């Protein structure tokens, strides 16, 4: 026990986990506070520079809040990895790969009480990934970068009340289309 007093071992495990989950928000708050401190020093140069730094901190804080809302914990089996636009999921029963730039549709599917992301590529290949799989929070950046993605709708779909709107029942579960790529299909020349 005496050897554990150095470093973070003094902090309870639950508090340490909460600090780790909120690390981006804490860093954004520190950047905003630094900017306000610089602005408080006064002068024609420091006030605008400080306010710009505070604005960057506020923007980072908004992004951190969105990522925190997107993360659902790691209760499902399997692991998600995102590497150079390739999304991979390896689980005990399901698994596979899809390319982020090749996605044409994103759905939130509820089957047997478990929510899954259904990502479909242009070639018809689809991948089911549990919302609460380990590493699934990395999907936020991929989804947010999709052309025409409404991030507010994405986050609302994950909320309990958001899951009740716009659903179609299929295969004994609920299906909600979150995003569909525009411009696919027959084109007029």
Secondary structure in CASP SS format (residue, H / E / C, confidence):
PFRMAT SS
TARGET T0000
AUTHOR 0000-0000-0000
METHOD secondary structure of the structure
MODEL  1
X C 1.00
X H 1.00
X H 1.00
X H 1.00
X H 1.00
X C 1.00
X H 1.00
X H 1.00
X H 1.00
X H 1.00
X C 1.00
X C 1.00
X H 1.00
X H 1.00
X H 1.00
X H 1.00
X H 1.00
X H 1.00
X H 1.00
X H 1.00
X H 1.00
X C 1.00
X H 1.00
X H 1.00
X H 1.00
X H 1.00
X H 1.00
X H 1.00
X H 1.00
X H 1.00
X H 1.00
X H 1.00
X H 1.00
X H 1.00
X H 1.00
X H 1.00
X H 1.00
X H 1.00
X H 1.00
X H 1.00
X C 1.00
X C 1.00
X C 1.00
X C 1.00
X C 1.00
X H 1.00
X H 1.00
X H 1.00
X H 1.00
X H 1.00
X H 1.00
X H 1.00
X H 1.00
X H 1.00
X H 1.00
X H 1.00
X H 1.00
X H 1.00
X H 1.00
X H 1.00
X H 1.00
X H 1.00
X H 1.00
X H 1.00
X H 1.00
X H 1.00
X H 1.00
X H 1.00
X H 1.00
X H 1.00
X C 1.00
X C 1.00
X C 1.00
X C 1.00
X C 1.00
X E 1.00
X E 1.00
X E 1.00
X E 1.00
X E 1.00
X E 1.00
X E 1.00
X E 1.00
X C 1.00
X C 1.00
X E 1.00
X E 1.00
X E 1.00
X E 1.00
X E 1.00
X C 1.00
X C 1.00
X C 1.00
X C 1.00
X E 1.00
X E 1.00
X E 1.00
X E 1.00
X E 1.00
X H 1.00
X H 1.00
X H 1.00
X E 1.00
X E 1.00
X E 1.00
X E 1.00
X E 1.00
X E 1.00
X E 1.00
X E 1.00
X E 1.00
X C 1.00
X C 1.00
X E 1.00
X E 1.00
X E 1.00
X E 1.00
X E 1.00
X E 1.00
X E 1.00
X E 1.00
X C 1.00
X C 1.00
X C 1.00
X C 1.00
X E 1.00
X E 1.00
X E 1.00
X E 1.00
X E 1.00
X C 1.00
X C 1.00
X E 1.00
X E 1.00
X C 1.00
X H 1.00
X H 1.00
X H 1.00
X H 1.00
X H 1.00
X H 1.00
X H 1.00
X H 1.00
X H 1.00
X C 1.00
X C 1.00
X C 1.00
X C 1.00
X C 1.00
X C 1.00
X H 1.00
X H 1.00
X H 1.00
X H 1.00
X H 1.00
X H 1.00
X H 1.00
X H 1.00
X C 1.00
X C 1.00
X C 1.00
X H 1.00
X H 1.00
X H 1.00
X C 1.00
X C 1.00
X C 1.00
X E 1.00
X E 1.00
X E 1.00
X C 1.00
X C 1.00
X E 1.00
X E 1.00
X E 1.00
X E 1.00
X E 1.00
X E 1.00
X E 1.00
X E 1.00
X C 1.00
X C 1.00
X C 1.00
X C 1.00
X C 1.00
X C 1.00
X C 1.00
X C 1.00
X C 1.00
END
